[in-house]
Amino acid sequence: MNKKLFISFLAIVANLFLAIGKVIVGTISKSAAIIADGINSATDVIASTVGFIGIKIAEKPADKGHPYGHGRAEVISGFVITLIIFFSAIWIIYDAIKAFFTPADLNINYLAFGIMGISALINGVMSFVKVRSGKKYNSVSLISDGIHSRIDLLVSLAIFIGLFFINSFAHLDSILALLVGIYIIREAFFLGKETTDSLLGASASKEIENKIKEIIKKKDIKLSNLKTQKMGNKIFAEIIIKLPSKLKVDEVQVLTKKLEKNLINQIDVLEYVTIQVESHDVGRGYFQPSFGKGFGWQNKGRFKDTIKEAQGKGPEGYCICSKCGYKQKHERGVPCSTIKCPKCGEDLKRE
């Protein structure tokens, strides 16, 4: 089991422990805020499980049916987590409003303080680990789950502090639960934007695009156009460059091959690159799969300049030099315009 999967599995175990503990303690103490946080932790178990499955699928190598890999599975899991966060917040708000108008006699004890203190500690550690690992491995699912844990940390701290004042203000418990729900909805919208951007193939960040431009600029190559696309936790780039027309095609191929390898090596999240050369109508592509060796390919288009004198006069006749008068019999399948005069070096013409 790799590190991403291990962290996701650890989150499931931690949230399961917290969910059971909070619901039991919340029921004993009759605290709507603690029960709401317990339900929130229960949704975390579901969210972490979805994240675990998403990461597991995303780790699969590319195959015939999925030539670009399974990276979007992780983004889909991040989107599902966002929906779980949103609907759990709606439930918490509903329950808080109901509790506000029908307050219960609370029985706050050391168990309530203990479970909320432990919850704050665990969520703080898990949030740090998940967000840090998510950024390191470019995992949308882990980052989403990590931000969710950060929300849980703030919620647990708010409830923990509120427990000291609940006995003197009965409605504080339901107000805290309501504020928890509103804050969770706010975070759900931010998470939703990130995941939907990846699902819809939005462009990469300005930081990534600027890095691509910088690498191209360092090679003294003129960039004509750049398009990037998020595909799961990876970035795809389509690049059009302009090179001096005096360069030979094989020289262009060597140059573009070096450029694409520099881009792939220097930008970890960049997995697929296509490079089109405007001046030579030559294209190259490169794909770096998650496992195994990357591979490249090239396309050669038709030459931009037209071949002179391709007039279709049949197999008979002569090829003549208009400058010195040199003449030779036309050979079938060989255009006269491709033959140089042996005397003066001019292109021959068909007669």
C-alpha positions as CSV (number, residue, x, y, z in Angstrom):
1,M,0.0,0.0,0.0
2,N,1.5,3.4,-1.1
3,K,1.5,6.5,1.1
4,K,-1.6,8.1,-0.4
5,L,-3.6,5.0,0.2
6,F,-2.2,4.5,3.7
7,I,-3.2,8.1,4.8
8,S,-6.6,7.6,3.3
9,F,-7.1,4.3,5.2
10,L,-5.8,5.9,8.4
11,A,-8.4,8.7,8.0
12,I,-11.2,6.1,7.7
13,V,-10.2,4.5,11.0
14,A,-9.8,7.8,12.9
15,N,-13.1,9.2,11.7
16,L,-14.9,5.9,12.6
17,F,-13.6,6.2,16.2
18,L,-14.6,9.8,16.5
19,A,-18.1,9.3,15.0
20,I,-18.9,6.5,17.4
21,G,-17.5,8.4,20.4
22,K,-19.3,11.7,19.6
23,V,-22.7,10.2,18.9
24,I,-22.6,8.2,22.2
25,V,-21.3,11.1,24.3
26,G,-23.7,13.5,22.5
27,T,-26.7,11.3,23.3
28,I,-25.7,11.0,27.0
29,S,-25.2,14.7,27.4
30,K,-28.2,15.6,25.1
31,S,-26.0,18.1,23.2
32,A,-27.2,18.9,19.7
33,A,-23.8,20.3,18.9
34,I,-21.9,17.2,19.8
35,I,-24.4,14.9,18.0
36,A,-24.1,17.1,15.0
37,D,-20.4,16.8,15.0
38,G,-20.7,13.1,15.5
39,I,-22.9,12.9,12.3
40,N,-20.3,15.1,10.6
41,S,-17.6,12.6,11.6
42,A,-19.8,9.7,10.2
43,T,-19.9,11.5,6.9
44,D,-16.2,11.8,7.1
45,V,-16.0,8.0,7.2
46,I,-18.0,7.8,4.0
47,A,-16.0,10.7,2.4
48,S,-12.6,9.1,3.4
49,T,-13.8,5.7,2.0
50,V,-14.8,7.3,-1.3
51,G,-11.4,9.1,-1.4
52,F,-9.7,5.8,-0.7
53,I,-11.5,4.1,-3.6
54,G,-10.9,7.0,-5.9
55,I,-7.1,7.0,-5.2
56,K,-7.0,3.2,-5.7
57,I,-8.6,3.5,-9.1
58,A,-6.5,6.5,-10.2
59,E,-3.3,4.5,-9.5
60,K,-4.2,2.0,-12.3
61,P,-1.9,2.4,-15.3
62,A,-3.2,3.5,-18.7
63,D,-4.9,0.7,-20.8
64,K,-6.6,0.4,-24.2
65,G,-9.9,1.7,-22.9
66,H,-8.3,4.5,-20.9
67,P,-5.2,5.6,-22.9
68,Y,-4.7,8.7,-20.7
69,G,-4.9,6.7,-17.4
70,H,-7.5,6.8,-14.7
71,G,-6.6,10.1,-13.0
72,R,-10.1,11.5,-13.2
73,A,-11.4,8.8,-10.8
74,E,-9.7,10.7,-8.0
75,V,-11.3,14.0,-9.1
76,I,-14.7,12.3,-9.2
77,S,-14.2,11.0,-5.6
78,G,-13.3,14.5,-4.6
79,F,-16.6,15.8,-6.1
80,V,-18.5,13.1,-4.3
81,I,-16.8,14.1,-1.0
82,T,-17.9,17.7,-1.7
83,L,-21.5,16.6,-2.1
84,I,-21.3,14.6,1.2
85,I,-20.0,17.6,3.0
86,F,-22.8,19.8,1.6
87,F,-25.7,17.5,2.5
88,S,-24.3,16.8,6.0
89,A,-24.2,20.6,6.5
90,I,-27.8,20.9,5.5
91,W,-28.8,18.2,8.0
92,I,-26.8,19.9,10.8
93,I,-28.5,23.3,10.1
94,Y,-31.9,21.7,10.1
95,D,-31.2,19.9,13.4
96,A,-29.7,23.0,15.0
97,I,-32.8,25.1,14.1
98,K,-35.1,22.4,15.5
99,A,-33.0,22.3,18.7
100,F,-33.1,26.1,19.1
101,F,-36.9,26.1,19.4
102,T,-37.1,23.0,21.5
103,P,-34.0,23.1,23.8
104,A,-33.2,20.0,25.8
105,D,-31.9,19.8,29.4
106,L,-28.2,19.3,28.8
107,N,-26.0,17.0,30.9
108,I,-22.5,18.3,30.1
109,N,-19.8,16.2,31.8
110,Y,-16.1,15.4,31.5
111,L,-16.9,12.9,28.7
112,A,-18.1,15.7,26.5
113,F,-15.0,17.8,27.1
114,G,-12.8,14.8,26.6
115,I,-14.3,13.6,23.3
116,M,-14.2,17.1,21.8
117,G,-10.6,17.7,22.9
118,I,-9.5,14.4,21.4
119,S,-11.5,15.2,18.2
120,A,-9.7,18.6,17.9
121,L,-6.3,16.9,18.3
122,I,-7.0,14.1,15.8
123,N,-8.5,16.4,13.2
124,G,-5.6,18.8,13.5
125,V,-3.0,16.1,12.9
126,M,-5.0,14.5,10.1
127,S,-5.7,17.8,8.3
128,F,-2.0,18.7,8.3
129,V,-0.9,15.2,7.1
130,K,-3.6,15.0,4.3
131,V,-3.2,18.5,2.9
132,R,0.6,18.2,3.0
133,S,0.6,14.8,1.3
134,G,-2.1,15.9,-1.2
135,K,0.1,18.8,-2.3
136,K,3.1,16.6,-2.5
137,Y,1.4,13.9,-4.6
138,N,-0.9,16.4,-6.4
139,S,-4.0,14.5,-5.1
140,V,-7.3,16.4,-5.3
141,S,-9.0,13.7,-3.2
142,L,-6.5,14.0,-0.3
143,I,-6.5,17.8,-0.4
144,S,-10.4,17.8,-0.3
145,D,-10.4,15.4,2.6
146,G,-7.7,17.4,4.3
147,I,-9.6,20.6,4.1
148,H,-12.6,18.7,5.4
149,S,-10.5,17.7,8.4
150,R,-9.5,21.3,8.9
151,I,-13.2,22.2,9.1
152,D,-13.7,19.5,11.6
153,L,-10.8,20.8,13.7
154,L,-12.4,24.3,13.9
155,V,-15.8,22.8,14.6
156,S,-14.4,20.7,17.5
157,L,-12.6,23.7,19.0
158,A,-15.7,25.8,18.7
159,I,-17.9,23.2,20.5
160,F,-15.1,22.5,23.1
161,I,-15.0,26.2,24.0
162,G,-18.8,26.5,23.9
163,L,-19.2,23.7,26.4
164,F,-17.9,26.0,29.1
165,F,-20.8,28.5,28.6
166,I,-23.6,26.2,27.6
167,N,-25.0,25.8,31.2
168,S,-25.4,29.6,31.5
169,F,-26.9,30.0,28.0
170,A,-29.1,27.1,26.9
171,H,-29.4,28.2,23.3
172,L,-25.6,28.4,22.8
173,D,-25.5,24.7,21.9
174,S,-27.9,25.0,19.0
175,I,-26.3,28.3,17.8
176,L,-22.9,26.6,17.7
177,A,-24.4,23.7,15.7
178,L,-26.0,26.2,13.3
179,L,-22.7,28.1,12.8
180,V,-20.9,24.8,12.2
181,G,-23.4,23.9,9.4
182,I,-23.1,27.4,7.7
183,Y,-19.3,27.2,7.8
184,I,-19.3,23.7,6.2
185,I,-21.6,24.8,3.3
186,R,-19.2,27.7,2.6
187,E,-16.2,25.3,2.4
188,A,-18.2,22.9,0.3
189,F,-18.6,25.6,-2.4
190,F,-14.9,26.2,-2.6
191,L,-14.1,22.5,-2.8
192,G,-16.8,22.1,-5.4
193,K,-15.2,24.7,-7.7
194,E,-11.8,22.9,-7.6
195,T,-13.2,19.5,-8.4
196,T,-15.6,20.7,-11.2
197,D,-12.8,22.6,-12.8
198,S,-10.8,19.3,-13.0
199,L,-13.8,17.4,-14.3
200,L,-14.6,19.9,-17.0
201,G,-10.9,20.0,-18.2
202,A,-10.2,23.6,-17.1
203,S,-6.8,25.1,-17.9
204,A,-3.8,24.5,-15.5
205,S,-2.9,27.2,-13.0
206,K,-1.1,30.4,-14.1
207,E,1.9,29.1,-12.2
208,I,2.2,25.9,-14.3
209,E,1.6,27.8,-17.6
210,N,4.2,30.4,-16.7
211,K,6.7,27.6,-15.9
212,I,6.1,26.1,-19.3
213,K,6.7,29.5,-21.0
214,E,9.8,30.1,-19.0
215,I,11.4,26.7,-20.0
216,I,10.6,27.4,-23.7
217,K,12.0,31.0,-23.4
218,K,15.3,29.7,-21.9
219,K,15.7,27.5,-25.1
220,D,15.4,30.7,-27.3
221,I,12.3,29.3,-28.9
222,K,9.4,31.5,-29.9
223,L,6.1,30.3,-28.5
224,S,3.1,30.9,-30.8
225,N,0.4,29.3,-28.7
226,L,-0.1,27.3,-25.4
227,K,-3.1,25.3,-24.3
228,T,-3.2,23.3,-21.0
229,Q,-5.8,21.1,-19.5
230,K,-6.4,19.5,-16.2
231,M,-7.1,15.8,-16.4
232,G,-7.5,14.4,-12.9
233,N,-4.3,15.1,-11.0
234,K,-2.3,15.5,-14.2
235,I,-1.7,18.3,-16.7
236,F,-1.8,18.0,-20.5
237,A,-0.2,20.6,-22.7
238,E,-0.5,21.5,-26.4
239,I,2.3,23.8,-27.6
240,I,2.8,25.5,-30.9
241,I,6.3,27.0,-31.5
242,K,8.0,28.8,-34.4
243,L,11.5,27.9,-35.5
244,P,13.8,29.4,-38.3
245,S,12.7,27.9,-41.6
246,K,16.3,27.3,-42.6
247,L,16.5,24.5,-40.0
248,K,16.3,21.0,-41.5
249,V,13.5,18.7,-40.5
250,D,15.8,16.3,-38.6
251,E,17.3,19.3,-36.7
252,V,13.7,20.4,-35.7
253,Q,12.9,16.9,-34.5
254,V,16.0,16.8,-32.3
255,L,15.2,20.2,-30.8
256,T,11.5,19.4,-30.1
257,K,12.4,16.1,-28.5
258,K,14.8,17.9,-26.1
259,L,12.2,20.5,-25.3
260,E,9.5,18.0,-24.5
261,K,11.8,16.0,-22.2
262,N,12.8,19.2,-20.4
263,L,9.2,20.0,-19.8
264,I,8.3,16.5,-18.5
265,N,11.3,16.4,-16.3
266,Q,11.0,19.8,-14.8
267,I,7.2,19.9,-14.2
268,D,6.1,16.8,-12.2
269,V,2.4,17.2,-12.9
270,L,2.9,17.5,-16.7
271,E,2.2,14.0,-18.1
272,Y,1.3,14.6,-21.8
273,V,2.9,17.1,-24.2
274,T,2.3,17.7,-27.9
275,I,4.5,20.1,-29.8
276,Q,3.6,21.5,-33.3
277,V,6.2,23.5,-35.3
278,E,4.5,26.2,-37.4
279,S,7.4,26.8,-39.8
280,H,8.0,23.2,-40.7
281,D,4.6,21.5,-40.2
282,V,6.2,18.9,-38.0
283,G,4.5,17.7,-34.9
284,R,5.7,15.7,-31.9
285,G,3.9,14.1,-29.0
286,Y,5.1,12.7,-25.6
287,F,3.2,10.8,-23.0
288,Q,4.7,10.0,-19.5
289,P,2.5,7.3,-17.9
290,S,2.4,6.8,-14.1
291,F,4.2,3.5,-14.4
292,G,6.8,2.5,-16.9
293,K,8.8,4.4,-19.5
294,G,7.4,7.4,-21.4
295,F,7.1,7.3,-25.2
296,G,7.1,9.8,-28.0
297,W,6.0,10.0,-31.6
298,Q,6.2,12.5,-34.6
299,N,4.1,13.6,-37.5
300,K,5.4,15.1,-40.7
301,G,3.0,17.2,-42.6
302,R,3.3,18.2,-46.3
303,F,5.9,20.8,-47.1
304,K,4.6,24.4,-47.1
305,D,6.2,25.2,-50.5
306,T,4.7,23.7,-53.7
307,I,6.8,21.7,-56.1
308,K,7.3,23.6,-59.3
309,E,6.2,22.4,-62.7
310,A,4.1,19.4,-61.6
311,Q,2.0,19.9,-64.8
312,G,1.3,16.3,-65.7
313,K,2.6,16.3,-69.3
314,G,3.0,12.5,-69.4
315,P,6.2,10.3,-69.7
316,E,7.5,11.7,-73.1
317,G,9.5,14.9,-73.8
318,Y,12.7,16.5,-72.4
319,C,13.9,18.3,-69.3
320,I,15.6,21.6,-70.4
321,C,17.8,24.2,-68.6
322,S,16.4,27.6,-69.6
323,K,19.8,29.3,-68.7
324,C,22.4,27.3,-70.7
325,G,20.1,25.2,-73.0
326,Y,21.2,21.8,-71.4
327,K,18.7,19.1,-72.4
328,Q,18.0,15.5,-71.3
329,K,15.2,13.0,-71.9
330,H,12.5,13.0,-69.3
331,E,12.3,9.9,-67.0
332,R,9.0,8.5,-66.0
333,G,8.1,9.4,-62.4
334,V,10.8,12.0,-62.0
335,P,9.6,15.6,-62.2
336,C,12.0,17.9,-64.1
337,S,11.8,20.5,-61.4
338,T,13.6,18.1,-59.0
339,I,16.7,17.8,-61.3
340,K,19.6,20.3,-61.3
341,C,21.4,21.2,-64.5
342,P,24.9,19.5,-64.4
343,K,26.4,22.6,-66.1
344,C,25.0,25.6,-64.3
345,G,23.0,24.2,-61.3
346,E,19.6,25.6,-62.4
347,D,16.4,23.7,-62.0
348,L,15.3,22.0,-65.2
349,K,12.0,22.6,-66.8
350,R,9.7,20.3,-68.8
351,E,9.4,20.6,-72.5
